Amino acid sequence: MRTALVSLIALAGLAPTAFAQTAAPNAPTAPSPVAEAPSTPAAVAPSSPPPAAVMSSAPVLAPPATTAPAPATMSTPAAPSGVSPATSAPPPATDATVGAAPAALPDTPPLPPPPPPAPTDPTAIALLSTLETVCIPSAAGGNLAQIAKAAGFRKSGDNFVRKAPGYQLTVQSNAYNPTQCHVDIVHAVDVDAPAKSLVVALHNWAAVSRGWDLYRNDKSVQGAQQFTTRSWEHSADGKNEALVLTTVRKPDGKPMKGESDTSMMIYNATKTPG
């Protein structure tokens, strides 16, 4: 009996130890910290402090500090060789400029033609001078006698004559037609065309320099005479002006006076009606 009780007591005393040994594997383990713990072995025993005490006693390593990346900066590309850094880039193309035709440059107005050369023929020079200093002022109402005398003409009957080597000019009286100036011309024969130097001089004066219209350019035979005629007209500022040059030859085209031609210049100025 005593032996049986001793055996029961011994069994009863060993029971808690056996139970503790079988229950240990099921006990919860402390969670491992985020950072790696030091290599010191942790004692895990049933009589250890609660898990919270174990966690507080173990050193907790803070996560490694990370340096925030520096903000990215836009680096300025290096200027190509030979180009100054101060040179600004062309503006970007826009919808309005892409595909647009280049702006047209304004047309350069043409230069005016050079003035015609001054005549060199003595008769042509004298005739232009008579037109400007005698005919135009007298047709505008000036005193023909005074004007002709100032221009180097001498009075011959009712007319005014000026002679020089190679030509003779006669300004006829304008008593019956004060708005007209009639000049008879005896001059050397031009082998190219009747009174060619006179025609060129008057055409340059009227048409080229002053913009007058060439009105007539013809040749005709009437009776025993051949007439070669040029005329110019101009109207402006309430005045109509006309200039006529006619050379008279024989019907066969030969000069009337052997080695001299005979021509006449008529200038007329009238007020435009209205």
Order of alpha helices (4+ residues) and beta strands (2+ residues): alpha-alpha-alpha-alpha-alpha-beta-beta-beta-beta-alpha-beta-beta-beta-beta
